[in-house]
Amino acid sequence: MTDLRIRAATPDDLDTVLAFWTTAAEGTSISDDRDGVEGLVRRDPEALILAERDGELVGTVIAGFDGWRCHLYRLAVHPSRRRLGIGSALLAAAEERFVRLGGRRGDAMVLKRNETAHHAWRAAGYTPEEHWRRWVKPLPR
């Protein structure tokens, strides 16, 4: 994948990223809007990692580190570009970021119903922890 460019997103990329997720990402999040992604990039400019090929966005991952835990979100590869190593390259970049920041373990948010993603995450060395359950509460804006 020598022609693949991995880089951090900039504010100029955000509309493209949001449009990309409607095609490439599974499910939606309460933060999948301009304000949510803009806040992420403003707070942590290196967290949203992009993969580009020939100037076209082909993949994303959010590699968030809160100083204690390493969290992976929105690993998405364009459907026509899957199984070409793009997801692996994005995960490698995210994991390198975590190690550089002192992180010790990465965890990923993966939908239960997304069997295709389960295979990809397992191939990357991740395993599910069935004894945990995610608890959420939307916050007022």
PyMOL commands that set and color helices and strands:
alter all, ss='L'
color gray80, all
select helices_A, chain A and resi 11-24+34-43+79-81+86-101+115-123
alter helices_A, ss='H'
color red, helices_A
select strands_A, chain A and resi 4-8+48-53+56-65+70-77+106-108
alter strands_A, ss='S'
color yellow, strands_A
deselect
rebuild
show_as cartoon
